[in-house]
Amino acid sequence: MKAVLQRVREARVEIAGETVGAIGPGLLVLLCAERGDSDAVGDRLLAKILKLRIFSDAAGKMNLSLQDVGGGLLLVSQFTLAADASGGNRPSFTGAAAPDEGRRLYDRFVAQARAAHPVVATGVFAADMQVHLVNDGPVTIPLQMS
């Protein structure tokens, strides 16, 4: 699984002009399930996201996790993170999980996140979404688990 974490002051997802998920301060996570990913891979990625120390402590050092600060978590499915543009100018997405498996892994990831963290919002799998965010820092971190 691949993820891009963006520390945000606020973020929201809109579909056809309607907000479907929103958070205040916390993390926006763009999430991609890849071929061969398993539930265990998703569990490890979620644990890393929740405990990654990328929020500032009182001294201004990145020393606190999302769980430490009680921030929101906005999870957005993003199969384009599996893009391979090495062969030309049109990216290939063959590395992404098949749609049914991608949806299953995303839905499970969301359920696990909701069980482990009090503030979780989402986009809609496979929808045409507009993502709005105010990046804090900016802090943007790519993660990959296999």
N, C-alpha and C positions, 0 to 999 in steps of 0.2 A: 504494500500500500504506500501511496505517496500522499503527502500533505504539504500545504503551504500555510504556515501560521502567520497571521498578521495581528500584532497587538494593536487594539483599537480603543478609541475613546467612545465610539459608538459605531454600530453597523446594522444594516437592515437589508432584507431581500424583498424585492417587489416582483410580482407577476401581474402583467396587464394593469399596472398602476396601483395595485393593492398590495400592502405590506403583508407578507406571510410569515416573516420571522424577523425579530429585532432584539438587539442587546444594547446595553450601555457599555461601560468600560469592560474589557475582557479580550477574548480571542475570536477572530474570524478564522475558521479553518476550511480551506478548500481541500476536498478529500477525493482521492481517486483509488478505486479498487483495480488491481491489475490481474491479468491471467495468473492463476496459480496461488493467489492469495487465499488465506484461510482465516477462520475465526480467531485462531491464536495470534496471527499477525495483527489483526485489528485490535485485539486486547492489548498487545504490547504497545502499539501505536497510541492508543488511548491513554494508557498509563504514562507514557512519556509526555504526551501533551498536557495532562493534568498536573504533572510534577515538574515540568521544565521551568527553571528559575529565570524568567525573563521580565519580571516586574520589579520595579525599583523599591528598595527598602528605604528607611528613614535617612540613610546616608547617601541615597541616590545611586546605589549599586544594584545591578540586576541580580537580585538574591531571593526573590519571592516567586512562588508558583501561582498559577491560576487559582488553585485551591486555597492557598494562603491569603490571597486578596479577595476571594469570593466573587471574582468577576464572571461575566456571562460567557457562554460558549455558543457561537453561531456556526453550525455545521452545514456546508454547502457541497453537494456532489459536483465533481468537476472532472469528467472523464478526459478532458483535453490535457490534463497533467501527464497522461501517458503518451503524448505526442512524440513521434520520432521524425525529425526533419533532416536526417542525415542523408537521405537518398534523393533529395531534390527540394523543390520549393513548396510542394504540397505535403503537409504532414500526414503521416500514417498513424492510425490509432489502434493498430492490431494488438498492441500491448495491453490495452484496457480489457478488463473483464467483460465477458459477454453481458448484455443488458440484464438478463434475469439474475445472473450471479452477482453483478455489480449492485443491483437493487437490494438483493438479499444481504450482502455484506454491509452496504450503507445502512439499511434499516436496523441491522443488528448492532452496528456501531452506535447509532443514535440511541437505541434502547439501553445499551451498556453505559453510554454517557449519561443518560437520564437517571440511571440507577446509582451512578457514582458522583454526580455533581448536581447541585440544586437549580442552576439556571442554564437551561439548554434550549436553544431555538434552532430552527432549520429552514432550509429552502425546500424545494420540491424536486425529487429525483426526476431527471430527464426533462424538466420544464425549461422554458425560455425565461431566464431570470435576469433581473438587473440587480446588481449588488452595489450597495452604497456603503462607504466606510470613511471614517476619519482615522487614518493610521497614526498611532501614537509612537513617536520617537523620531523617525519611523523605525519600527522593528518588524522585520519580515524574515521568517526562518523556514527553509525547506527541510522536510523530514522524509525519510524513506525507511520502511521496515520490510523485511522479507523473511 
